[in-house]
Amino acid sequence: MLAYPVDVADDLFKALADPTRRTILDELAEKSGQTLFEICSRLSMKHQLAISRQAISQHLAVLEAAGLVETRREGRYKFHELNTAPLRRGFERWLGPDTSQPEESTP
Amino acid sequence: MKIRLTSVFVDDQAEAQRFYTEILGFVTKHDVPVGERDRWLTVVSPDEPGGTELLLEPAGHPAVKAYRDALVEDGIPLAQFAVDDVNAEYERLRGLGVHFTQEPLEMGPVTTAVFDDTCGNLIQIATEPR
């Protein structure tokens, strides 16, 4: 099996290295499909993060580069969605592929 | 100094009057012809007939489209209205076919939701902090 490409892994771990970006992922995990406005509202009101909309946009761009966030256009609106596939691929090198077998029971 | 009037740009004043009165439940306060096609059209809350008026202003100026498109894309509302119960209002408006870009979201003391007014704007409803 080929190793997960190094440059892609760099994007993933760089994206995960920032606490604000992890909070954005927390919120998208709670509800996928949010406008930029909703993400900003959640960070400021729920997490008391004093952070500008421009800075949040930049964080989202880093998450998008890592494939963790995808945007979907619906008419005039743009929604951000969580994509966990890069996480699975990124950690498979240590965890091994997920074979989804039930764990062996201990006697 | 008082805030007596605020405004939102609307694509079509007749359609806006219908949405803001029949769907949202405001009442028309002033409706006066201005120029050839436009109207000075304001609505108020039935709970506060003497309160702040909302002017439904024609969106004819060429800068309006770019301004509103950019805000709508990011989900940013152009006005906020107070309601007693955001969840109940969300259900009521959804039943009338109103499209929400943000479902009710409880954030500490305030609950908000965001919907499309069908006239080019996103509008936020919020519970008043008690």
gemmi code that builds the backbone of each chain (N, CA, C; Angstrom):
import gemmi

chains = {
    "A": [
        ("MET", (0.841, -1.194, 0.000), (0.000, 0.000, 0.000), (0.876, 1.244, 0.000)),
        ("LEU", (0.491, 2.211, -0.805), (1.247, 3.460, -0.852), (0.996, 4.276, 0.410)),
        ("ALA", (2.057, 4.943, 0.856), (1.888, 5.829, 2.008), (1.016, 7.014, 1.595)),
        ("TYR", (0.326, 7.566, 2.538), (-0.471, 8.759, 2.274), (0.467, 9.874, 1.852)),
        ("PRO", (0.191, 10.556, 0.727), (1.150, 11.547, 0.221), (1.507, 12.581, 1.289)),
        ("VAL", (2.820, 12.856, 1.383), (3.322, 13.698, 2.463), (2.744, 15.104, 2.418)),
        ("ASP", (2.643, 15.703, 1.203), (2.180, 17.092, 1.144), (0.716, 17.198, 1.579)),
        ("VAL", (-0.080, 16.169, 1.251), (-1.476, 16.168, 1.677), (-1.561, 16.046, 3.199)),
        ("ALA", (-0.708, 15.178, 3.753), (-0.690, 15.024, 5.205), (-0.277, 16.329, 5.877)),
        ("ASP", (0.660, 17.059, 5.267), (1.075, 18.352, 5.833), (-0.112, 19.300, 5.936)),
        ("ASP", (-0.915, 19.366, 4.876), (-2.098, 20.233, 4.889), (-3.045, 19.824, 6.011)),
        ("LEU", (-3.213, 18.517, 6.176), (-4.135, 18.018, 7.196), (-3.667, 18.414, 8.597)),
        ("PHE", (-2.400, 18.137, 8.888), (-1.933, 18.380, 10.255), (-1.746, 19.869, 10.533)),
        ("LYS", (-1.445, 20.626, 9.505), (-1.389, 22.081, 9.677), (-2.795, 22.597, 10.007)),
        ("ALA", (-3.806, 22.070, 9.314), (-5.180, 22.512, 9.563), (-5.615, 22.170, 10.978)),
        ("LEU", (-5.197, 21.011, 11.460), (-5.632, 20.560, 12.785), (-4.835, 21.198, 13.921)),
        ("ALA", (-3.732, 21.871, 13.583), (-2.832, 22.370, 14.619), (-3.362, 23.609, 15.329)),
        ("ASP", (-4.427, 24.199, 14.814), (-4.919, 25.458, 15.374), (-6.220, 25.232, 16.157)),
        ("PRO", (-6.290, 25.736, 17.401), (-7.481, 25.485, 18.218), (-8.766, 26.095, 17.641)),
        ("THR", (-8.657, 27.264, 16.995), (-9.858, 27.860, 16.403), (-10.384, 26.978, 15.279)),
        ("ARG", (-9.472, 26.430, 14.484), (-9.918, 25.559, 13.383), (-10.531, 24.269, 13.937)),
        ("ARG", (-10.005, 23.789, 15.051), (-10.622, 22.588, 15.639), (-12.019, 22.917, 16.163)),
        ("THR", (-12.195, 24.140, 16.691), (-13.532, 24.545, 17.156), (-14.502, 24.643, 15.979)),
        ("ILE", (-14.026, 25.160, 14.849), (-14.887, 25.216, 13.653), (-15.326, 23.797, 13.268)),
        ("LEU", (-14.380, 22.857, 13.328), (-14.731, 21.470, 13.000), (-15.740, 20.909, 14.003)),
        ("ASP", (-15.569, 21.255, 15.301), (-16.540, 20.823, 16.330), (-17.944, 21.276, 15.949)),
        ("GLU", (-18.046, 22.548, 15.555), (-19.367, 23.112, 15.253), (-19.958, 22.493, 13.985)),
        ("LEU", (-19.096, 22.236, 12.994), (-19.603, 21.608, 11.766), (-19.960, 20.144, 12.008)),
        ("ALA", (-19.292, 19.526, 13.001), (-19.647, 18.145, 13.341), (-21.023, 18.118, 14.012)),
        ("GLU", (-21.322, 19.183, 14.769), (-22.640, 19.260, 15.415), (-23.727, 19.464, 14.372)),
        ("LYS", (-23.442, 20.334, 13.399), (-24.412, 20.546, 12.320), (-23.651, 20.902, 11.042)),
        ("SER", (-23.665, 19.992, 10.084), (-22.976, 20.243, 8.828), (-23.869, 21.101, 7.935)),
        ("GLY", (-23.254, 21.968, 7.142), (-24.039, 22.820, 6.249), (-24.361, 24.148, 6.902)),
        ("GLN", (-23.335, 24.984, 7.111), (-23.545, 26.286, 7.741), (-23.017, 27.397, 6.836)),
        ("THR", (-23.722, 28.540, 6.878), (-23.208, 29.721, 6.192), (-22.036, 30.282, 6.993)),
        ("LEU", (-21.253, 31.138, 6.341), (-20.172, 31.824, 7.051), (-20.729, 32.577, 8.252)),
        ("PHE", (-21.899, 33.198, 8.075), (-22.519, 33.960, 9.158), (-22.803, 33.078, 10.361)),
        ("GLU", (-23.313, 31.866, 10.116), (-23.627, 30.980, 11.243), (-22.353, 30.546, 11.961)),
        ("ILE", (-21.310, 30.236, 11.197), (-20.042, 29.839, 11.821), (-19.506, 30.979, 12.685)),
        ("CYS", (-19.561, 32.207, 12.160), (-19.099, 33.379, 12.923), (-19.924, 33.539, 14.197)),
        ("SER", (-21.256, 33.369, 14.077), (-22.136, 33.522, 15.240), (-21.781, 32.501, 16.310)),
        ("ARG", (-21.572, 31.254, 15.882), (-21.274, 30.203, 16.851), (-19.950, 30.467, 17.569)),
        ("LEU", (-18.933, 30.915, 16.814), (-17.632, 31.141, 17.440), (-17.696, 32.309, 18.425)),
        ("SER", (-18.450, 33.347, 18.075), (-18.466, 34.506, 18.966), (-19.419, 34.306, 20.136)),
        ("MET", (-20.614, 33.734, 19.862), (-21.612, 33.640, 20.924), (-21.433, 32.403, 21.801)),
        ("LYS", (-21.092, 31.262, 21.188), (-20.971, 30.037, 21.983), (-19.591, 29.885, 22.601)),
        ("HIS", (-18.587, 30.387, 21.874), (-17.213, 30.161, 22.331), (-16.505, 31.440, 22.761)),
        ("GLN", (-17.227, 32.555, 22.696), (-16.658, 33.854, 23.108), (-15.308, 34.129, 22.443)),
        ("LEU", (-15.169, 33.714, 21.180), (-13.932, 33.987, 20.467), (-14.031, 35.350, 19.787)),
        ("ALA", (-13.135, 36.255, 20.155), (-13.115, 37.572, 19.517), (-12.259, 37.467, 18.265)),
        ("ILE", (-12.920, 37.223, 17.145), (-12.178, 36.933, 15.917), (-12.964, 37.518, 14.749)),
        ("SER", (-12.265, 38.114, 13.810), (-12.956, 38.804, 12.722), (-13.478, 37.807, 11.692)),
        ("ARG", (-14.458, 38.271, 10.917), (-15.007, 37.431, 9.845), (-13.906, 37.083, 8.839)),
        ("GLN", (-13.028, 38.055, 8.572), (-11.938, 37.799, 7.610), (-11.029, 36.677, 8.113)),
        ("ALA", (-10.740, 36.706, 9.417), (-9.866, 35.674, 9.980), (-10.542, 34.304, 9.903)),
        ("ILE", (-11.859, 34.281, 10.152), (-12.587, 33.003, 10.071), (-12.578, 32.492, 8.626)),
        ("SER", (-12.726, 33.399, 7.670), (-12.648, 33.010, 6.254), (-11.301, 32.368, 5.941)),
        ("GLN", (-10.248, 32.949, 6.514), (-8.909, 32.394, 6.266), (-8.764, 31.008, 6.893)),
        ("HIS", (-9.309, 30.850, 8.105), (-9.281, 29.524, 8.730), (-10.033, 28.503, 7.865)),
        ("LEU", (-11.187, 28.932, 7.325), (-11.972, 28.024, 6.477), (-11.204, 27.651, 5.217)),
        ("ALA", (-10.421, 28.602, 4.687), (-9.629, 28.319, 3.488), (-8.578, 27.250, 3.786)),
        ("VAL", (-7.975, 27.313, 4.984), (-6.980, 26.303, 5.373), (-7.654, 24.935, 5.516)),
        ("LEU", (-8.849, 24.931, 6.127), (-9.592, 23.670, 6.298), (-10.017, 23.107, 4.939)),
        ("GLU", (-10.361, 24.012, 4.026), (-10.740, 23.563, 2.674), (-9.554, 22.966, 1.944)),
        ("ALA", (-8.376, 23.603, 2.106), (-7.165, 23.106, 1.435), (-6.839, 21.693, 1.908)),
        ("ALA", (-7.168, 21.414, 3.175), (-6.910, 20.086, 3.729), (-8.037, 19.104, 3.397)),
        ("GLY", (-9.075, 19.597, 2.753), (-10.196, 18.732, 2.374), (-11.168, 18.461, 3.502)),
        ("LEU", (-10.949, 19.114, 4.656), (-11.818, 18.843, 5.816), (-13.141, 19.584, 5.724)),
        ("VAL", (-13.152, 20.682, 4.966), (-14.374, 21.454, 4.763), (-14.608, 21.583, 3.268)),
        ("GLU", (-15.846, 21.357, 2.888), (-16.226, 21.545, 1.487), (-17.355, 22.553, 1.430)),
        ("THR", (-17.382, 23.349, 0.350), (-18.474, 24.308, 0.228), (-19.450, 23.830, -0.834)),
        ("ARG", (-20.708, 24.130, -0.548), (-21.783, 23.729, -1.457), (-22.609, 24.980, -1.745)),
        ("ARG", (-22.804, 25.262, -3.029), (-23.644, 26.398, -3.404), (-25.067, 25.923, -3.601)),
        ("GLU", (-25.986, 26.702, -3.058), (-27.403, 26.374, -3.208), (-28.101, 27.695, -3.524)),
        ("GLY", (-28.410, 27.907, -4.792), (-28.988, 29.193, -5.176), (-28.005, 30.310, -4.882)),
        ("ARG", (-28.433, 31.297, -4.104), (-27.582, 32.443, -3.798), (-26.726, 32.217, -2.559)),
        ("TYR", (-26.918, 31.090, -1.866), (-26.211, 30.867, -0.605), (-25.055, 29.895, -0.765)),
        ("LYS", (-24.106, 30.001, 0.177), (-22.968, 29.081, 0.201), (-22.904, 28.429, 1.585)),
        ("PHE", (-22.892, 27.109, 1.611), (-22.848, 26.374, 2.871), (-21.533, 25.617, 3.008)),
        ("HIS", (-21.051, 25.506, 4.249), (-19.811, 24.781, 4.543), (-20.153, 23.444, 5.175)),
        ("GLU", (-19.521, 22.397, 4.657), (-19.818, 21.060, 5.157), (-18.543, 20.379, 5.622)),
        ("LEU", (-18.706, 19.519, 6.612), (-17.585, 18.768, 7.158), (-17.332, 17.524, 6.308)),
        ("ASN", (-16.059, 17.264, 6.006), (-15.693, 16.028, 5.316), (-14.614, 15.336, 6.153)),
        ("THR", (-14.961, 14.192, 6.744), (-14.021, 13.530, 7.648), (-13.101, 12.543, 6.927)),
        ("ALA", (-13.309, 12.370, 5.613), (-12.494, 11.378, 4.891), (-10.985, 11.622, 5.034)),
        ("PRO", (-10.498, 12.885, 4.953), (-9.055, 13.101, 5.099), (-8.522, 12.680, 6.474)),
        ("LEU", (-9.373, 12.770, 7.515), (-8.936, 12.344, 8.851), (-8.650, 10.849, 8.856)),
        ("ARG", (-9.582, 10.092, 8.293), (-9.424, 8.641, 8.244), (-8.149, 8.273, 7.486)),
        ("ARG", (-7.996, 8.913, 6.305), (-6.814, 8.590, 5.491), (-5.527, 9.003, 6.198)),
        ("GLY", (-5.593, 10.158, 6.888), (-4.389, 10.693, 7.523), (-3.895, 9.840, 8.683)),
        ("PHE", (-4.826, 9.188, 9.367), (-4.430, 8.432, 10.554), (-4.322, 6.927, 10.303)),
        ("GLU", (-4.720, 6.521, 9.110), (-4.686, 5.105, 8.768), (-3.276, 4.527, 8.863)),
        ("ARG", (-2.271, 5.388, 8.613), (-0.885, 4.899, 8.603), (-0.487, 4.319, 9.960)),
        ("TRP", (-1.132, 4.832, 11.036), (-0.829, 4.282, 12.366), (-1.914, 3.320, 12.846)),
        ("LEU", (-3.153, 3.641, 12.476), (-4.254, 2.825, 12.981), (-4.460, 1.574, 12.138)),
        ("GLY", (-3.969, 1.627, 10.907), (-4.271, 0.560, 9.972), (-5.630, 0.813, 9.373)),
        ("PRO", (-5.898, 0.180, 8.209), (-7.186, 0.423, 7.558), (-8.333, -0.054, 8.436)),
        ("ASP", (-9.435, 0.673, 8.372), (-10.624, 0.322, 9.144), (-11.343, -0.820, 8.433)),
        ("THR", (-11.246, -1.999, 9.013), (-11.883, -3.152, 8.369), (-13.299, -3.356, 8.877)),
        ("SER", (-13.681, -2.525, 9.878), (-15.033, -2.568, 10.415), (-15.449, -3.952, 10.900)),
        ("GLN", (-14.430, -4.717, 11.401), (-14.751, -6.010, 12.007), (-15.017, -5.791, 13.494)),
        ("PRO", (-15.939, -6.534, 14.034), (-16.153, -6.415, 15.473), (-14.901, -6.855, 16.228)),
        ("GLU", (-14.617, -6.187, 17.336), (-13.428, -6.536, 18.110), (-13.602, -7.920, 18.724)),
        ("GLU", (-12.437, -8.615, 18.853), (-12.504, -9.938, 19.475), (-12.895, -9.786, 20.934)),
        ("SER", (-13.787, -10.605, 21.365), (-14.207, -10.509, 22.759), (-13.203, -11.242, 23.638)),
        ("THR", (-12.978, -10.703, 24.806), (-12.048, -11.355, 25.737), (-12.818, -12.412, 26.521)),
        ("PRO", (-12.167, -13.524, 26.762), (-12.885, -14.606, 27.444), (-13.241, -14.239, 28.894)),
    ],
    "B": [
        ("MET", (-32.436, 62.331, 19.572), (-32.446, 61.603, 18.314), (-33.117, 60.237, 18.503)),
        ("LYS", (-33.931, 59.856, 17.540), (-34.628, 58.573, 17.639), (-34.481, 57.822, 16.323)),
        ("ILE", (-34.560, 56.511, 16.377), (-34.607, 55.726, 15.138), (-36.066, 55.492, 14.810)),
        ("ARG", (-36.556, 56.241, 13.812), (-37.969, 56.139, 13.465), (-38.185, 55.248, 12.249)),
        ("LEU", (-37.139, 55.136, 11.424), (-37.286, 54.431, 10.160), (-35.973, 53.735, 9.811)),
        ("THR", (-36.107, 52.513, 9.349), (-34.936, 51.850, 8.786), (-35.413, 51.189, 7.493)),
        ("SER", (-34.494, 50.670, 6.684), (-34.957, 50.220, 5.373), (-34.254, 48.948, 4.923)),
        ("VAL", (-34.932, 48.200, 4.079), (-34.280, 47.125, 3.321), (-34.609, 47.356, 1.848)),
        ("PHE", (-33.644, 47.029, 0.983), (-33.901, 47.096, -0.457), (-34.704, 45.873, -0.865)),
        ("VAL", (-35.701, 46.076, -1.706), (-36.502, 44.935, -2.182), (-36.565, 44.945, -3.706)),
        ("ASP", (-36.566, 43.725, -4.278), (-36.579, 43.593, -5.733), (-37.875, 44.147, -6.326)),
        ("ASP", (-38.973, 43.878, -5.620), (-40.288, 44.212, -6.165), (-41.160, 44.666, -4.996)),
        ("GLN", (-41.617, 45.909, -5.048), (-42.330, 46.444, -3.886), (-43.669, 45.751, -3.638)),
        ("ALA", (-44.380, 45.394, -4.714), (-45.681, 44.739, -4.525), (-45.498, 43.371, -3.863)),
        ("GLU", (-44.483, 42.642, -4.346), (-44.206, 41.323, -3.764), (-43.714, 41.473, -2.321)),
        ("ALA", (-42.914, 42.488, -2.079), (-42.402, 42.726, -0.726), (-43.544, 43.066, 0.233)),
        ("GLN", (-44.480, 43.886, -0.234), (-45.613, 44.252, 0.622), (-46.407, 42.995, 0.990)),
        ("ARG", (-46.579, 42.117, 0.006), (-47.309, 40.887, 0.277), (-46.562, 40.031, 1.310)),
        ("PHE", (-45.257, 39.851, 1.108), (-44.484, 38.988, 2.017), (-44.436, 39.576, 3.429)),
        ("TYR", (-44.155, 40.871, 3.508), (-43.976, 41.470, 4.834), (-45.292, 41.598, 5.603)),
        ("THR", (-46.422, 41.691, 4.885), (-47.702, 41.777, 5.604), (-48.352, 40.394, 5.733)),
        ("GLU", (-48.542, 39.687, 4.631), (-49.292, 38.432, 4.703), (-48.497, 37.307, 5.351)),
        ("ILE", (-47.202, 37.250, 5.105), (-46.409, 36.153, 5.664), (-45.847, 36.540, 7.039)),
        ("LEU", (-45.150, 37.680, 7.090), (-44.526, 38.052, 8.358), (-45.534, 38.638, 9.352)),
        ("GLY", (-46.590, 39.282, 8.838), (-47.624, 39.788, 9.743), (-47.503, 41.255, 10.114)),
        ("PHE", (-46.643, 41.998, 9.424), (-46.587, 43.445, 9.654), (-47.796, 44.109, 8.995)),
        ("VAL", (-48.018, 45.386, 9.309), (-49.111, 46.118, 8.663), (-48.540, 47.327, 7.921)),
        ("THR", (-49.173, 47.659, 6.794), (-48.710, 48.797, 5.997), (-49.005, 50.091, 6.742)),
        ("LYS", (-48.003, 50.950, 6.834), (-48.190, 52.227, 7.522), (-48.340, 53.361, 6.508)),
        ("HIS", (-47.415, 53.456, 5.573), (-47.485, 54.475, 4.532), (-47.344, 53.818, 3.168)),
        ("ASP", (-48.116, 54.286, 2.220), (-48.016, 53.782, 0.849), (-48.337, 54.953, -0.072)),
        ("VAL", (-47.285, 55.662, -0.478), (-47.441, 56.898, -1.233), (-46.657, 56.790, -2.537)),
        ("PRO", (-47.284, 57.086, -3.678), (-46.537, 57.033, -4.946), (-45.387, 58.042, -4.963)),
        ("VAL", (-44.258, 57.597, -5.490), (-43.089, 58.476, -5.638), (-42.573, 58.288, -7.061)),
        ("GLY", (-42.557, 59.363, -7.840), (-42.084, 59.237, -9.212), (-43.045, 58.384, -10.026)),
        ("GLU", (-42.488, 57.758, -11.080), (-43.350, 57.050, -12.014), (-43.819, 55.691, -11.500)),
        ("ARG", (-42.888, 54.947, -10.885), (-43.230, 53.575, -10.519), (-43.130, 53.312, -9.029)),
        ("ASP", (-42.258, 54.060, -8.361), (-41.901, 53.702, -6.992), (-42.928, 54.206, -5.983)),
        ("ARG", (-42.873, 53.595, -4.806), (-43.760, 53.994, -3.711), (-42.942, 54.217, -2.444)),
        ("TRP", (-43.402, 55.164, -1.639), (-42.869, 55.278, -0.279), (-43.707, 54.306, 0.539)),
        ("LEU", (-43.133, 53.108, 0.769), (-43.896, 51.997, 1.319), (-43.264, 51.554, 2.636)),
        ("THR", (-43.983, 51.761, 3.732), (-43.435, 51.339, 5.023), (-44.406, 50.413, 5.739)),
        ("VAL", (-43.819, 49.523, 6.550), (-44.627, 48.638, 7.387), (-44.190, 48.796, 8.844)),
        ("VAL", (-45.121, 48.444, 9.739), (-44.817, 48.465, 11.177), (-45.355, 47.174, 11.799)),
        ("SER", (-44.898, 46.903, 12.998), (-45.434, 45.768, 13.744), (-46.836, 46.112, 14.237)),
        ("PRO", (-47.796, 45.172, 14.147), (-49.130, 45.442, 14.703), (-49.080, 45.656, 16.213)),
        ("ASP", (-48.038, 45.145, 16.862), (-47.884, 45.333, 18.310), (-47.419, 46.740, 18.655)),
        ("GLU", (-46.800, 47.422, 17.663), (-46.262, 48.772, 17.913), (-46.561, 49.661, 16.705)),
        ("PRO", (-47.849, 50.031, 16.528), (-48.210, 50.824, 15.341), (-47.470, 52.157, 15.267)),
        ("GLY", (-47.041, 52.662, 16.413), (-46.296, 53.925, 16.413), (-44.798, 53.703, 16.483)),
        ("GLY", (-44.385, 52.449, 16.346), (-42.962, 52.122, 16.499), (-42.164, 52.351, 15.226)),
        ("THR", (-40.956, 51.831, 15.223), (-40.047, 52.013, 14.091), (-40.675, 51.469, 12.806)),
        ("GLU", (-40.597, 52.254, 11.751), (-41.113, 51.818, 10.451), (-39.989, 51.177, 9.640)),
        ("LEU", (-40.373, 50.164, 8.881), (-39.434, 49.550, 7.946), (-39.816, 49.982, 6.540)),
        ("LEU", (-38.900, 50.666, 5.875), (-39.129, 51.127, 4.505), (-38.723, 50.029, 3.535)),
        ("LEU", (-39.649, 49.632, 2.688), (-39.368, 48.635, 1.651), (-38.972, 49.408, 0.401)),
        ("GLU", (-37.671, 49.569, 0.247), (-37.115, 50.523, -0.702), (-36.759, 49.841, -2.023)),
        ("PRO", (-37.131, 50.414, -3.157), (-36.803, 49.790, -4.446), (-35.289, 49.597, -4.607)),
        ("ALA", (-34.928, 48.414, -5.139), (-33.512, 48.054, -5.250), (-32.953, 48.449, -6.614)),
        ("GLY", (-33.365, 49.599, -7.122), (-32.996, 49.966, -8.479), (-31.562, 50.416, -8.674)),
        ("HIS", (-30.940, 50.920, -7.611), (-29.581, 51.444, -7.773), (-28.625, 50.326, -8.176)),
        ("PRO", (-27.746, 50.569, -9.175), (-26.887, 49.488, -9.683), (-25.939, 48.896, -8.634)),
        ("ALA", (-25.648, 49.610, -7.573), (-24.715, 49.063, -6.572), (-25.393, 48.049, -5.655)),
        ("VAL", (-26.721, 48.056, -5.629), (-27.435, 47.237, -4.644), (-27.222, 45.748, -4.876)),
        ("LYS", (-27.241, 45.335, -6.142), (-27.170, 43.903, -6.433), (-25.861, 43.303, -5.923)),
        ("ALA", (-24.742, 43.950, -6.258), (-23.438, 43.418, -5.848), (-23.341, 43.353, -4.322)),
        ("TYR", (-23.833, 44.396, -3.681), (-23.811, 44.486, -2.220), (-24.622, 43.352, -1.599)),
        ("ARG", (-25.844, 43.177, -2.089), (-26.695, 42.157, -1.471), (-26.244, 40.739, -1.823)),
        ("ASP", (-25.790, 40.527, -3.071), (-25.345, 39.187, -3.459), (-24.196, 38.717, -2.565)),
        ("ALA", (-23.262, 39.630, -2.287), (-22.101, 39.253, -1.478), (-22.531, 38.902, -0.054)),
        ("LEU", (-23.477, 39.668, 0.497), (-23.923, 39.392, 1.864), (-24.736, 38.099, 1.935)),
        ("VAL", (-25.603, 37.908, 0.950), (-26.449, 36.707, 0.958), (-25.590, 35.455, 0.819)),
        ("GLU", (-24.557, 35.516, -0.031), (-23.693, 34.350, -0.212), (-23.096, 33.897, 1.112)),
        ("ASP", (-22.721, 34.870, 1.952), (-22.121, 34.537, 3.243), (-23.163, 34.359, 4.344)),
        ("GLY", (-24.444, 34.477, 3.985), (-25.501, 34.216, 4.965), (-25.755, 35.351, 5.936)),
        ("ILE", (-25.335, 36.568, 5.566), (-25.403, 37.697, 6.501), (-26.744, 38.421, 6.373)),
        ("PRO", (-27.517, 38.491, 7.467), (-28.823, 39.148, 7.408), (-28.697, 40.668, 7.390)),
        ("LEU", (-29.675, 41.310, 6.731), (-29.657, 42.770, 6.608), (-30.557, 43.447, 7.633)),
        ("ALA", (-31.378, 42.679, 8.325), (-32.209, 43.269, 9.372), (-32.500, 42.197, 10.401)),
        ("GLN", (-32.834, 42.623, 11.598), (-33.183, 41.681, 12.647), (-34.507, 42.087, 13.272)),
        ("PHE", (-35.412, 41.115, 13.393), (-36.692, 41.366, 14.040), (-36.769, 40.545, 15.323)),
        ("ALA", (-37.419, 41.118, 16.327), (-37.561, 40.436, 17.619), (-38.844, 39.625, 17.636)),
        ("VAL", (-38.763, 38.405, 18.134), (-39.957, 37.565, 18.298), (-39.920, 36.962, 19.701)),
        ("ASP", (-41.101, 36.544, 20.196), (-41.161, 35.961, 21.538), (-40.511, 34.590, 21.574)),
        ("ASP", (-40.697, 33.826, 20.489), (-40.251, 32.439, 20.486), (-39.752, 32.097, 19.078)),
        ("VAL", (-38.437, 32.035, 18.930), (-37.849, 31.791, 17.610), (-38.280, 30.431, 17.057)),
        ("ASN", (-38.314, 29.426, 17.924), (-38.675, 28.081, 17.437), (-40.099, 28.040, 16.900)),
        ("ALA", (-41.018, 28.679, 17.621), (-42.419, 28.697, 17.182), (-42.552, 29.469, 15.870)),
        ("GLU", (-41.838, 30.598, 15.777), (-41.905, 31.405, 14.556), (-41.275, 30.662, 13.379)),
        ("TYR", (-40.203, 29.927, 13.661), (-39.554, 29.101, 12.629), (-40.556, 28.086, 12.069)),
        ("GLU", (-41.270, 27.411, 12.952), (-42.246, 26.412, 12.496), (-43.376, 27.077, 11.711)),
        ("ARG", (-43.852, 28.210, 12.217), (-44.952, 28.907, 11.553), (-44.547, 29.340, 10.136)),
        ("LEU", (-43.361, 29.971, 10.028), (-42.923, 30.485, 8.721), (-42.583, 29.354, 7.762)),
        ("ARG", (-41.978, 28.302, 8.291), (-41.654, 27.163, 7.430), (-42.924, 26.545, 6.852)),
        ("GLY", (-43.967, 26.516, 7.684), (-45.257, 26.008, 7.228), (-45.843, 26.843, 6.096)),
        ("LEU", (-45.430, 28.109, 6.031), (-45.900, 29.003, 4.973), (-44.951, 29.013, 3.777)),
        ("GLY", (-43.948, 28.115, 3.810), (-43.048, 27.976, 2.676), (-41.818, 28.864, 2.718)),
        ("VAL", (-41.550, 29.487, 3.860), (-40.376, 30.361, 3.969), (-39.118, 29.499, 4.098)),
        ("HIS", (-38.059, 29.909, 3.369), (-36.816, 29.144, 3.352), (-35.810, 29.727, 4.354)),
        ("PHE", (-35.301, 28.882, 5.236), (-34.326, 29.324, 6.243), (-32.909, 28.934, 5.829)),
        ("THR", (-31.953, 29.853, 5.991), (-30.548, 29.513, 5.768), (-29.871, 29.161, 7.086)),
        ("GLN", (-30.516, 29.505, 8.194), (-30.005, 29.071, 9.499), (-31.188, 28.669, 10.368)),
        ("GLU", (-31.182, 27.423, 10.795), (-32.238, 26.950, 11.686), (-32.044, 27.573, 13.065)),
        ("PRO", (-33.074, 27.487, 13.916), (-32.930, 28.085, 15.246), (-31.668, 27.592, 15.944)),
        ("LEU", (-30.925, 28.542, 16.477), (-29.647, 28.242, 17.109), (-29.617, 28.951, 18.449)),
        ("GLU", (-29.469, 28.152, 19.500), (-29.442, 28.723, 20.847), (-28.008, 29.052, 21.193)),
        ("MET", (-27.776, 30.322, 21.506), (-26.418, 30.751, 21.828), (-26.476, 31.555, 23.119)),
        ("GLY", (-26.278, 30.870, 24.237), (-26.382, 31.563, 25.517), (-27.788, 32.090, 25.695)),
        ("PRO", (-27.943, 33.378, 25.994), (-29.276, 33.914, 26.299), (-30.133, 34.177, 25.055)),
        ("VAL", (-29.549, 34.084, 23.872), (-30.256, 34.483, 22.661), (-30.444, 33.280, 21.729)),
        ("THR", (-31.616, 33.183, 21.127), (-31.829, 32.204, 20.063), (-32.094, 32.977, 18.778)),
        ("THR", (-31.465, 32.540, 17.678), (-31.645, 33.236, 16.404), (-31.943, 32.236, 15.301)),
        ("ALA", (-32.489, 32.733, 14.209), (-32.645, 31.967, 12.981), (-32.601, 32.980, 11.837)),
        ("VAL", (-32.300, 32.502, 10.619), (-32.161, 33.404, 9.472), (-32.969, 32.850, 8.300)),
        ("PHE", (-33.785, 33.727, 7.694), (-34.580, 33.275, 6.543), (-34.443, 34.236, 5.369)),
        ("ASP", (-34.902, 33.779, 4.206), (-34.873, 34.545, 2.961), (-36.216, 35.244, 2.792)),
        ("ASP", (-36.199, 36.560, 2.586), (-37.465, 37.306, 2.501), (-38.058, 37.298, 1.081)),
        ("THR", (-37.480, 36.538, 0.186), (-37.910, 36.379, -1.220), (-37.800, 37.667, -2.032)),
        ("CYS", (-37.306, 38.731, -1.401), (-37.169, 40.020, -2.090), (-35.706, 40.408, -2.196)),
        ("GLY", (-34.801, 39.412, -1.940), (-33.380, 39.667, -2.112), (-32.572, 39.749, -0.840)),
        ("ASN", (-33.235, 39.579, 0.331), (-32.511, 39.769, 1.596), (-32.632, 38.562, 2.511)),
        ("LEU", (-31.629, 38.434, 3.379), (-31.758, 37.513, 4.510), (-32.142, 38.338, 5.731)),
        ("ILE", (-33.041, 37.774, 6.541), (-33.543, 38.446, 7.729), (-33.330, 37.531, 8.920)),
        ("GLN", (-32.856, 38.112, 10.020), (-32.658, 37.344, 11.234), (-33.816, 37.590, 12.200)),
        ("ILE", (-34.306, 36.515, 12.812), (-35.225, 36.703, 13.933), (-34.495, 36.265, 15.191)),
        ("ALA", (-34.790, 36.946, 16.290), (-34.096, 36.670, 17.532), (-35.036, 36.894, 18.709)),
        ("THR", (-34.824, 36.081, 19.734), (-35.539, 36.350, 20.985), (-34.885, 37.546, 21.648)),
        ("GLU", (-35.692, 38.342, 22.298), (-35.137, 39.465, 23.029), (-34.492, 38.930, 24.295)),
        ("PRO", (-33.261, 39.359, 24.582), (-32.627, 38.930, 25.848), (-33.478, 39.395, 27.016)),
        ("ARG", (-33.686, 38.480, 27.954), (-34.526, 38.836, 29.107), (-33.653, 39.223, 30.280)),
    ],
}
model = gemmi.Model(1)
for chain_id, residues in chains.items():
    chain = gemmi.Chain(chain_id)
    for i, (resn, *xyz) in enumerate(residues, 1):
        res = gemmi.Residue()
        res.name, res.seqid = resn, gemmi.SeqId(i, " ")
        for name, pos in zip(("N", "CA", "C"), xyz):
            atom = gemmi.Atom()
            atom.name, atom.element = name, gemmi.Element(name[0])
            atom.pos, atom.b_iso = gemmi.Position(*pos), 0.0
            res.add_atom(atom)
        chain.add_residue(res)
    model.add_chain(chain)
structure = gemmi.Structure()
structure.add_model(model)
structure.setup_entities()
